């Protein structure tokens, strides 16, 4: 019996083949109070249990929205790989790159052949790989026969970031690479858990190719923000965030190495959970890393908690999850998502990220919105520890613990205090200097704020894990990163960085050395936990990003006092972080390229302020504005490792009292939608 048959049950799976499958003309019942737009998991399941809707109806309704809104959102005069031009109010977002429909069903719906489940299997008639409508029909048969839901996610329609393996759909991390079989041999571990719980996987979501911050991929094309189709939906899990924000799916799975759960969620006025590093298995992922986290994006805190409850937990295929054994709460995660008060909770405000004097006009309105959110938390009973608009929450504490905890990383950061010879060896006694700083932390340089930690090196990590994935996948044509360079097509647009060059840079590594990155991770966790303990803090808050989503193809600009795009540092060190809707801007400022502008200096090796790479013309830029713009703002909530229950409590109390989430006005109900 196949893996799908095991999930559905033998008799039920056999029944699947005889069930009638809906087409675009399928007439879904119209329940009195059910509305697909903004529907929660509870809404869907109550409608199914009441008999007013079936899983097939739910899938059909979402497919109608996908048909209406998932088209190309930019002009492509030279095709999908060439330069693009933005379209104001495009009415499309291109969030989903591959649809889980068999060829005949896809053709009946009128979806383009590029949305096929596989480019290498045009027949696609394997009965062991039911499509979304067939899975839904099987669920309906099960419910009719048993009178109960098949699992906790029965009827929940989901998209999966194309970085993760789905055995029934192509998986290439957005690349247009020539796999012999573009379907991987098995599901990612968490995908299997979702299916077993009843989730219906309707699509693979578009992403920044190979999880880059660039809002386009060679296979899926360019994708757009549903609140302004000329702007980015933030990367790399852009399609996951936008498909949830525009109500094309119930929830989606995203991946975050730096910011790609929280960034897309915040840009879509949605909820994203970037959980503790060791909580969810990463097995079945292209280009895994020590910072990689798997997490849900949904429109409500409770729904995100329900997805997390299914995917979290130890699996022997990912040894990192062994750290999580015994660390899950005694009650399911959704039980923590119904708080109304925050009495007794102490929340620190990371003003290091919110000091207007350190940033630009483009940062100010977001800072004001999140400052107001801090006031809302206080009204809910939380004790707020706020160092003031220009204060620092952690800097004095970091001066005390940082030099010894970081040791070699600290001495390399401050060569003026710890000079080296031409061979890189200390000219003096570094230990003596570290002891001096320990005795008098006031002598520690000021550049030790939470903004000043650059990325620690991880030599060869990307190449090792990418080639390891390809080795395990066992494709006959794509076997190594070199094959991904030479057997693929890449987009070519002067306003977007070259993805092939990234593959070439990755290939140069010959050593796998994680020493500095692991030291950074351990030392930062130790410092932050110690600083939280000293101030009796339970959680931290700050803006997910100080910047509103930028224009597609706009210059990145240099970092500004450590601000690039989304604030990523704490999550990268393994802390759980949630983003929740905090409101909307009324205006924003944009960077534009201007040859007459003064030369813009970039620190060596630095990414731009949007988190992306520099392109031609980015050395002469200027800020323009304000321009009217109603764009979502997110607030991050950070806790100690495995403290997701507290984050859910804070997030649910805050969102339940403020109701900042608003669907994008241009993507309302389609004809006949309940």
RAWORA-V177729 format. One record per residue. N is the residue number from 1. RES is the residue in one small letter. OMEGA is omega as a letter, one per 20 degrees, with the letter a starting at -180 (* if undefined). NEAR is the number of other C-alpha atoms within 8 Angstrom. Layout:
# RAWORA-V177729
n=N res=RES omega=OMEGA near=NEAR
n=N res=RES omega=OMEGA near=NEAR
This chain:
# RAWORA-V177729
n=1 res=x omega=a near=5
n=2 res=x omega=r near=6
n=3 res=x omega=r near=7
n=4 res=x omega=r near=10
n=5 res=x omega=r near=11
n=6 res=x omega=a near=9
n=7 res=x omega=a near=8
n=8 res=x omega=a near=10
n=9 res=x omega=a near=8
n=10 res=x omega=a near=9
n=11 res=x omega=a near=6
n=12 res=x omega=a near=11
n=13 res=x omega=r near=12
n=14 res=x omega=r near=8
n=15 res=x omega=a near=10
n=16 res=x omega=a near=11
n=17 res=x omega=a near=7
n=18 res=x omega=a near=6
n=19 res=x omega=r near=9
n=20 res=x omega=a near=5
n=21 res=x omega=a near=8
n=22 res=x omega=r near=9
n=23 res=x omega=a near=9
n=24 res=x omega=a near=8
n=25 res=x omega=a near=5
n=26 res=x omega=a near=7
n=27 res=x omega=a near=4
n=28 res=x omega=r near=8
n=29 res=x omega=a near=7
n=30 res=x omega=a near=8
n=31 res=x omega=a near=9
n=32 res=x omega=a near=4
n=33 res=x omega=a near=4
n=34 res=x omega=r near=11
n=35 res=x omega=a near=8
n=36 res=x omega=r near=10
n=37 res=x omega=a near=7
n=38 res=x omega=r near=8
n=39 res=x omega=r near=10
n=40 res=x omega=r near=10
n=41 res=x omega=r near=10
n=42 res=x omega=r near=6
n=43 res=x omega=a near=9
n=44 res=x omega=a near=13
n=45 res=x omega=r near=10
n=46 res=x omega=r near=8
n=47 res=x omega=r near=13
n=48 res=x omega=a near=12
n=49 res=x omega=r near=9
n=50 res=x omega=a near=7
n=51 res=x omega=a near=7
n=52 res=x omega=r near=10
n=53 res=x omega=r near=13
n=54 res=x omega=r near=11
n=55 res=x omega=r near=13
n=56 res=x omega=r near=12
n=57 res=x omega=a near=10
n=58 res=x omega=r near=12
n=59 res=x omega=a near=13
n=60 res=x omega=r near=14
n=61 res=x omega=r near=11
n=62 res=x omega=r near=12
n=63 res=x omega=r near=9
n=64 res=x omega=r near=10
n=65 res=x omega=r near=13
n=66 res=x omega=r near=9
n=67 res=x omega=a near=10
n=68 res=x omega=a near=9
n=69 res=x omega=a near=11
n=70 res=x omega=a near=12
n=71 res=x omega=r near=9
n=72 res=x omega=a near=10
n=73 res=x omega=r near=15
n=74 res=x omega=r near=10
n=75 res=x omega=a near=9
n=76 res=x omega=a near=10
n=77 res=x omega=r near=7
n=78 res=x omega=r near=7
n=79 res=x omega=a near=6
n=80 res=x omega=a near=9
n=81 res=x omega=a near=11
n=82 res=x omega=r near=11
n=83 res=x omega=a near=11
n=84 res=x omega=r near=9
n=85 res=x omega=a near=7
n=86 res=x omega=r near=10
n=87 res=x omega=r near=10
n=88 res=x omega=r near=7
n=89 res=x omega=a near=8
n=90 res=x omega=a near=9
n=91 res=x omega=r near=10
n=92 res=x omega=r near=13
n=93 res=x omega=r near=16
n=94 res=x omega=a near=17
n=95 res=x omega=a near=14
n=96 res=x omega=a near=15
n=97 res=x omega=a near=13
n=98 res=x omega=a near=13
n=99 res=x omega=a near=12
n=100 res=x omega=r near=14
n=101 res=x omega=r near=12
n=102 res=x omega=a near=11
n=103 res=x omega=a near=10
n=104 res=x omega=r near=6
n=105 res=x omega=r near=9
n=106 res=x omega=a near=12
n=107 res=x omega=r near=10
n=108 res=x omega=r near=9
n=109 res=x omega=r near=9
n=110 res=x omega=r near=6
n=111 res=x omega=a near=9
n=112 res=x omega=a near=8
n=113 res=x omega=r near=6
n=114 res=x omega=r near=7
n=115 res=x omega=a near=9
n=116 res=x omega=r near=14
n=117 res=x omega=a near=13
n=118 res=x omega=r near=11
n=119 res=x omega=a near=9
n=120 res=x omega=r near=8
n=121 res=x omega=a near=7
n=122 res=x omega=r near=7
n=123 res=x omega=r near=5
n=124 res=x omega=a near=9
n=125 res=x omega=a near=6
n=126 res=x omega=a near=6
n=127 res=x omega=r near=6
n=128 res=x omega=r near=8
n=129 res=x omega=r near=8
n=130 res=x omega=r near=11
n=131 res=x omega=a near=11
n=132 res=x omega=a near=12
n=133 res=x omega=r near=13
n=134 res=x omega=r near=11
n=135 res=x omega=r near=11
n=136 res=x omega=r near=13
n=137 res=x omega=r near=14
n=138 res=x omega=r near=14
n=139 res=x omega=r near=14
n=140 res=x omega=r near=11
n=141 res=x omega=r near=10
n=142 res=x omega=a near=13
n=143 res=x omega=r near=11
n=144 res=x omega=a near=7
n=145 res=x omega=a near=6
n=146 res=x omega=r near=6
n=147 res=x omega=r near=7
n=148 res=x omega=a near=7
n=149 res=x omega=a near=10
n=150 res=x omega=r near=11
n=151 res=x omega=a near=8
n=152 res=x omega=r near=7
n=153 res=x omega=r near=12
n=154 res=x omega=r near=14
n=155 res=x omega=a near=15
n=156 res=x omega=a near=12
n=157 res=x omega=a near=14
n=158 res=x omega=r near=14
n=159 res=x omega=a near=16
n=160 res=x omega=r near=13
n=161 res=x omega=a near=16
n=162 res=x omega=r near=13
n=163 res=x omega=a near=15
n=164 res=x omega=a near=12
n=165 res=x omega=r near=15
n=166 res=x omega=a near=13
n=167 res=x omega=a near=10
n=168 res=x omega=a near=10
n=169 res=x omega=a near=13
n=170 res=x omega=a near=13
n=171 res=x omega=a near=13
n=172 res=x omega=a near=11
n=173 res=x omega=r near=12
n=174 res=x omega=a near=16
n=175 res=x omega=r near=13
n=176 res=x omega=a near=10
n=177 res=x omega=a near=10
n=178 res=x omega=r near=9
n=179 res=x omega=r near=10
n=180 res=x omega=r near=9
n=181 res=x omega=a near=9
n=182 res=x omega=r near=13
n=183 res=x omega=r near=12
n=184 res=x omega=a near=12
n=185 res=x omega=a near=6
n=186 res=x omega=r near=8
n=187 res=x omega=r near=12
n=188 res=x omega=a near=13
n=189 res=x omega=a near=11
n=190 res=x omega=r near=12
n=191 res=x omega=r near=11
n=192 res=x omega=r near=9
n=193 res=x omega=r near=10
n=194 res=x omega=a near=13
n=195 res=x omega=a near=11
n=196 res=x omega=r near=10
n=197 res=x omega=r near=12
n=198 res=x omega=r near=14
n=199 res=x omega=r near=13
n=200 res=x omega=a near=13
n=201 res=x omega=a near=11
n=202 res=x omega=a near=13
n=203 res=x omega=r near=12
n=204 res=x omega=a near=14
n=205 res=x omega=r near=17
n=206 res=x omega=a near=19
n=207 res=x omega=r near=22
n=208 res=x omega=a near=16
n=209 res=x omega=a near=14
n=210 res=x omega=r near=11
n=211 res=x omega=r near=11
n=212 res=x omega=r near=10
n=213 res=x omega=a near=10
n=214 res=x omega=a near=12
n=215 res=x omega=r near=16
n=216 res=x omega=r near=12
n=217 res=x omega=a near=15
n=218 res=x omega=r near=14
n=219 res=x omega=a near=8
n=220 res=x omega=a near=12
n=221 res=x omega=a near=10
n=222 res=x omega=r near=12
n=223 res=x omega=a near=16
n=224 res=x omega=r near=18
n=225 res=x omega=a near=14
n=226 res=x omega=r near=16
n=227 res=x omega=r near=11
n=228 res=x omega=a near=10
n=229 res=x omega=r near=17
n=230 res=x omega=a near=12
n=231 res=x omega=a near=11
n=232 res=x omega=r near=13
n=233 res=x omega=a near=17
n=234 res=x omega=a near=13
n=235 res=x omega=j near=16
n=236 res=x omega=a near=14
n=237 res=x omega=a near=19
n=238 res=x omega=a near=18
n=239 res=x omega=r near=16
n=240 res=x omega=a near=20
n=241 res=x omega=a near=18
n=242 res=x omega=a near=18
n=243 res=x omega=r near=15
n=244 res=x omega=a near=17
n=245 res=x omega=a near=15
n=246 res=x omega=r near=11
n=247 res=x omega=r near=13
n=248 res=x omega=r near=11
n=249 res=x omega=r near=11
n=250 res=x omega=r near=14
n=251 res=x omega=r near=15
n=252 res=x omega=r near=16
n=253 res=x omega=r near=13
n=254 res=x omega=r near=15
n=255 res=x omega=a near=13
n=256 res=x omega=r near=15
n=257 res=x omega=r near=10
n=258 res=x omega=a near=10
n=259 res=x omega=a near=12
n=260 res=x omega=r near=15
n=261 res=x omega=a near=17
n=262 res=x omega=a near=16
n=263 res=x omega=r near=13
n=264 res=x omega=r near=18
n=265 res=x omega=a near=17
n=266 res=x omega=r near=18
n=267 res=x omega=a near=18
n=268 res=x omega=a near=16
n=269 res=x omega=a near=17
n=270 res=x omega=r near=18
n=271 res=x omega=r near=17
n=272 res=x omega=r near=16
n=273 res=x omega=r near=14
n=274 res=x omega=a near=15
n=275 res=x omega=r near=15
n=276 res=x omega=a near=13
n=277 res=x omega=a near=11
n=278 res=x omega=a near=11
n=279 res=x omega=a near=12
n=280 res=x omega=r near=15
n=281 res=x omega=a near=17
n=282 res=x omega=a near=13
n=283 res=x omega=a near=8
n=284 res=x omega=a near=11
n=285 res=x omega=r near=11
n=286 res=x omega=r near=13
n=287 res=x omega=r near=10
n=288 res=x omega=r near=10
n=289 res=x omega=a near=9
n=290 res=x omega=r near=4
n=291 res=x omega=a near=11
n=292 res=x omega=r near=13
n=293 res=x omega=r near=13
n=294 res=x omega=a near=13
n=295 res=x omega=a near=15
n=296 res=x omega=r near=15
n=297 res=x omega=r near=18
n=298 res=x omega=r near=14
n=299 res=x omega=r near=16
n=300 res=x omega=r near=9
n=301 res=x omega=a near=13
n=302 res=x omega=r near=10
n=303 res=x omega=r near=13
n=304 res=x omega=r near=16
n=305 res=x omega=r near=12
n=306 res=x omega=r near=10
n=307 res=x omega=r near=11
n=308 res=x omega=a near=11
n=309 res=x omega=a near=10
n=310 res=x omega=a near=9
n=311 res=x omega=a near=12
n=312 res=x omega=r near=10
n=313 res=x omega=a near=11
n=314 res=x omega=r near=12
n=315 res=x omega=a near=10
n=316 res=x omega=r near=7
n=317 res=x omega=r near=6
n=318 res=x omega=a near=11
n=319 res=x omega=r near=7
n=320 res=x omega=a near=8
n=321 res=x omega=r near=15
n=322 res=x omega=r near=11
n=323 res=x omega=a near=6
n=324 res=x omega=a near=13
n=325 res=x omega=a near=9
n=326 res=x omega=a near=4
n=327 res=x omega=r near=6
n=328 res=x omega=a near=8
n=329 res=x omega=a near=7
n=330 res=x omega=r near=4
n=331 res=x omega=r near=5
n=332 res=x omega=a near=8
n=333 res=x omega=a near=14
n=334 res=x omega=a near=11
n=335 res=x omega=a near=7
n=336 res=x omega=a near=11
n=337 res=x omega=a near=15
n=338 res=x omega=a near=10
n=339 res=x omega=r near=10
n=340 res=x omega=r near=10
n=341 res=x omega=a near=8
n=342 res=x omega=r near=13
n=343 res=x omega=r near=8
n=344 res=x omega=r near=7
n=345 res=x omega=r near=11
n=346 res=x omega=a near=12
n=347 res=x omega=r near=13
n=348 res=x omega=r near=13
n=349 res=x omega=a near=13
n=350 res=x omega=a near=13
n=351 res=x omega=r near=15
n=352 res=x omega=r near=12
n=353 res=x omega=a near=10
n=354 res=x omega=a near=12
n=355 res=x omega=a near=11
n=356 res=x omega=a near=11
n=357 res=x omega=a near=6
n=358 res=x omega=a near=7
n=359 res=x omega=a near=11
n=360 res=x omega=r near=8
n=361 res=x omega=a near=7
n=362 res=x omega=a near=12
n=363 res=x omega=a near=11
n=364 res=x omega=a near=10
n=365 res=x omega=r near=11
n=366 res=x omega=r near=14
n=367 res=x omega=r near=12
n=368 res=x omega=a near=8
n=369 res=x omega=a near=12
n=370 res=x omega=r near=13
n=371 res=x omega=r near=8
n=372 res=x omega=r near=8
n=373 res=x omega=r near=9
n=374 res=x omega=r near=11
n=375 res=x omega=r near=8
n=376 res=x omega=r near=10
n=377 res=x omega=r near=12
n=378 res=x omega=r near=10
n=379 res=x omega=r near=7
n=380 res=x omega=r near=12
n=381 res=x omega=a near=11
n=382 res=x omega=r near=14
n=383 res=x omega=a near=10
n=384 res=x omega=r near=11
n=385 res=x omega=a near=9
n=386 res=x omega=a near=9
n=387 res=x omega=r near=10
n=388 res=x omega=a near=7
n=389 res=x omega=a near=8
n=390 res=x omega=a near=11
n=391 res=x omega=r near=9
n=392 res=x omega=r near=10
n=393 res=x omega=a near=11
n=394 res=x omega=a near=11
n=395 res=x omega=r near=10
n=396 res=x omega=r near=6
n=397 res=x omega=r near=9
n=398 res=x omega=r near=12
n=399 res=x omega=a near=12
n=400 res=x omega=a near=9
n=401 res=x omega=a near=10
n=402 res=x omega=a near=13
n=403 res=x omega=a near=13
n=404 res=x omega=a near=8
n=405 res=x omega=a near=10
n=406 res=x omega=a near=12
n=407 res=x omega=a near=9
n=408 res=x omega=r near=6
n=409 res=x omega=r near=9
n=410 res=x omega=a near=10
n=411 res=x omega=r near=12
n=412 res=x omega=a near=8
n=413 res=x omega=a near=6
n=414 res=x omega=a near=8
n=415 res=x omega=r near=9
n=416 res=x omega=r near=5
n=417 res=x omega=a near=7
n=418 res=x omega=a near=13
n=419 res=x omega=r near=9
n=420 res=x omega=r near=11
n=421 res=x omega=a near=8
n=422 res=x omega=r near=5
n=423 res=x omega=r near=5
n=424 res=x omega=r near=6
n=425 res=x omega=a near=7
n=426 res=x omega=r near=10
n=427 res=x omega=a near=8
n=428 res=x omega=a near=7
n=429 res=x omega=a near=7
n=430 res=x omega=a near=9
n=431 res=x omega=r near=6
n=432 res=x omega=r near=7
n=433 res=x omega=r near=10
n=434 res=x omega=r near=10
n=435 res=x omega=r near=8
n=436 res=x omega=r near=8
n=437 res=x omega=r near=12
n=438 res=x omega=r near=11
n=439 res=x omega=a near=6
n=440 res=x omega=a near=8
n=441 res=x omega=r near=9
n=442 res=x omega=r near=7
n=443 res=x omega=r near=6
n=444 res=x omega=r near=8
n=445 res=x omega=a near=6
n=446 res=x omega=a near=5
n=447 res=x omega=r near=5
n=448 res=x omega=r near=12
n=449 res=x omega=r near=11
n=450 res=x omega=r near=9
n=451 res=x omega=a near=10
n=452 res=x omega=r near=9
n=453 res=x omega=r near=8
n=454 res=x omega=r near=4
n=455 res=x omega=r near=5
n=456 res=x omega=a near=7
n=457 res=x omega=r near=7
n=458 res=x omega=a near=11
n=459 res=x omega=r near=9
n=460 res=x omega=a near=12
n=461 res=x omega=a near=11
n=462 res=x omega=a near=10
n=463 res=x omega=a near=11
n=464 res=x omega=a near=9
n=465 res=x omega=r near=12
n=466 res=x omega=r near=13
n=467 res=x omega=r near=11
n=468 res=x omega=r near=8
n=469 res=x omega=a near=12
n=470 res=x omega=r near=12
n=471 res=x omega=a near=10
n=472 res=x omega=a near=6
n=473 res=x omega=r near=8
n=474 res=x omega=r near=7
n=475 res=x omega=a near=11
n=476 res=x omega=a near=8
n=477 res=x omega=a near=8
n=478 res=x omega=a near=13
n=479 res=x omega=a near=11
n=480 res=x omega=r near=10
n=481 res=x omega=r near=11
n=482 res=x omega=r near=9
n=483 res=x omega=r near=11
n=484 res=x omega=r near=11
n=485 res=x omega=a near=10
n=486 res=x omega=a near=6
n=487 res=x omega=a near=9
n=488 res=x omega=r near=11
n=489 res=x omega=a near=8
n=490 res=x omega=r near=11
n=491 res=x omega=a near=11
n=492 res=x omega=a near=9
n=493 res=x omega=a near=11
n=494 res=x omega=r near=8
n=495 res=x omega=r near=10
n=496 res=x omega=a near=9
n=497 res=x omega=a near=10
n=498 res=x omega=a near=10
n=499 res=x omega=r near=9
n=500 res=x omega=r near=8
n=501 res=x omega=r near=7
n=502 res=x omega=r near=8
n=503 res=x omega=a near=12
n=504 res=x omega=r near=10
n=505 res=x omega=r near=8
n=506 res=x omega=a near=10
n=507 res=x omega=a near=10
n=508 res=x omega=a near=6
n=509 res=x omega=r near=10
n=510 res=x omega=a near=6
n=511 res=x omega=r near=6
n=512 res=x omega=a near=10
n=513 res=x omega=a near=9
n=514 res=x omega=a near=10
n=515 res=x omega=a near=7
n=516 res=x omega=a near=11
n=517 res=x omega=r near=11
n=518 res=x omega=r near=8
n=519 res=x omega=r near=9
n=520 res=x omega=a near=12
n=521 res=x omega=a near=11
n=522 res=x omega=a near=9
n=523 res=x omega=r near=11
n=524 res=x omega=r near=11
n=525 res=x omega=a near=11
n=526 res=x omega=a near=9
n=527 res=x omega=a near=13
n=528 res=x omega=r near=9
n=529 res=x omega=r near=9
n=530 res=x omega=a near=8
n=531 res=x omega=r near=11
n=532 res=x omega=a near=10
n=533 res=x omega=a near=8
n=534 res=x omega=a near=7
n=535 res=x omega=r near=6
n=536 res=x omega=a near=7
n=537 res=x omega=r near=13
n=538 res=x omega=a near=11
n=539 res=x omega=a near=13
n=540 res=x omega=r near=13
n=541 res=x omega=r near=13
n=542 res=x omega=r near=13
n=543 res=x omega=r near=15
n=544 res=x omega=r near=14
n=545 res=x omega=r near=12
n=546 res=x omega=a near=15
n=547 res=x omega=r near=10
n=548 res=x omega=r near=13
n=549 res=x omega=a near=10
n=550 res=x omega=r near=10
n=551 res=x omega=r near=9
n=552 res=x omega=r near=10
n=553 res=x omega=a near=6
n=554 res=x omega=r near=10
n=555 res=x omega=a near=13
n=556 res=x omega=a near=14
n=557 res=x omega=r near=12
n=558 res=x omega=r near=13
n=559 res=x omega=r near=12
n=560 res=x omega=a near=9
n=561 res=x omega=r near=8
n=562 res=x omega=r near=7
n=563 res=x omega=r near=13
n=564 res=x omega=r near=13
n=565 res=x omega=r near=11
n=566 res=x omega=r near=13
n=567 res=x omega=a near=10
n=568 res=x omega=a near=8
n=569 res=x omega=a near=9
n=570 res=x omega=r near=8
n=571 res=x omega=r near=12
n=572 res=x omega=r near=12
n=573 res=x omega=r near=12
n=574 res=x omega=r near=13
n=575 res=x omega=r near=15
n=576 res=x omega=a near=17
n=577 res=x omega=r near=14
n=578 res=x omega=r near=15
n=579 res=x omega=r near=16
n=580 res=x omega=r near=14
n=581 res=x omega=a near=15
n=582 res=x omega=r near=13
n=583 res=x omega=a near=10
n=584 res=x omega=r near=10
n=585 res=x omega=r near=13
n=586 res=x omega=r near=8
n=587 res=x omega=r near=10
n=588 res=x omega=r near=13
n=589 res=x omega=a near=11
n=590 res=x omega=r near=10
n=591 res=x omega=r near=12
n=592 res=x omega=r near=10
n=593 res=x omega=a near=11
n=594 res=x omega=a near=9
n=595 res=x omega=a near=7
n=596 res=x omega=r near=5
n=597 res=x omega=r near=8
n=598 res=x omega=r near=6
n=599 res=x omega=r near=7
n=600 res=x omega=a near=10
n=601 res=x omega=r near=6
n=602 res=x omega=r near=7
n=603 res=x omega=a near=6
n=604 res=x omega=r near=4
n=605 res=x omega=a near=4
n=606 res=x omega=r near=8
n=607 res=x omega=r near=13
n=608 res=x omega=a near=14
n=609 res=x omega=r near=13
n=610 res=x omega=r near=11
n=611 res=x omega=a near=11
n=612 res=x omega=a near=11
n=613 res=x omega=a near=8
n=614 res=x omega=r near=11
n=615 res=x omega=a near=10
n=616 res=x omega=r near=7
n=617 res=x omega=a near=10
n=618 res=x omega=r near=12
n=619 res=x omega=r near=8
n=620 res=x omega=a near=13
n=621 res=x omega=r near=17
n=622 res=x omega=a near=9
n=623 res=x omega=r near=8
n=624 res=x omega=r near=8
n=625 res=x omega=j near=7
n=626 res=x omega=r near=7
n=627 res=x omega=r near=7
n=628 res=x omega=a near=7
n=629 res=x omega=r near=8
n=630 res=x omega=a near=9
n=631 res=x omega=a near=12
n=632 res=x omega=r near=15
n=633 res=x omega=r near=18
n=634 res=x omega=r near=17
n=635 res=x omega=r near=14
n=636 res=x omega=r near=14
n=637 res=x omega=a near=14
n=638 res=x omega=r near=13
n=639 res=x omega=r near=15
n=640 res=x omega=r near=10
n=641 res=x omega=r near=9
n=642 res=x omega=r near=12
n=643 res=x omega=r near=9
n=644 res=x omega=r near=12
n=645 res=x omega=r near=10
n=646 res=x omega=r near=9
n=647 res=x omega=r near=14
n=648 res=x omega=r near=13
n=649 res=x omega=a near=13
n=650 res=x omega=a near=11
n=651 res=x omega=a near=13
n=652 res=x omega=r near=14
n=653 res=x omega=a near=15
n=654 res=x omega=a near=12
n=655 res=x omega=r near=12
n=656 res=x omega=a near=8
n=657 res=x omega=a near=7
n=658 res=x omega=r near=7
n=659 res=x omega=a near=6
n=660 res=x omega=a near=10
n=661 res=x omega=r near=10
n=662 res=x omega=r near=5
n=663 res=x omega=r near=11
n=664 res=x omega=a near=10
n=665 res=x omega=a near=6
n=666 res=x omega=a near=8
n=667 res=x omega=a near=10
n=668 res=x omega=a near=8
n=669 res=x omega=r near=9
n=670 res=x omega=a near=8
n=671 res=x omega=r near=4
n=672 res=x omega=a near=4
n=673 res=x omega=r near=8
n=674 res=x omega=* near=8
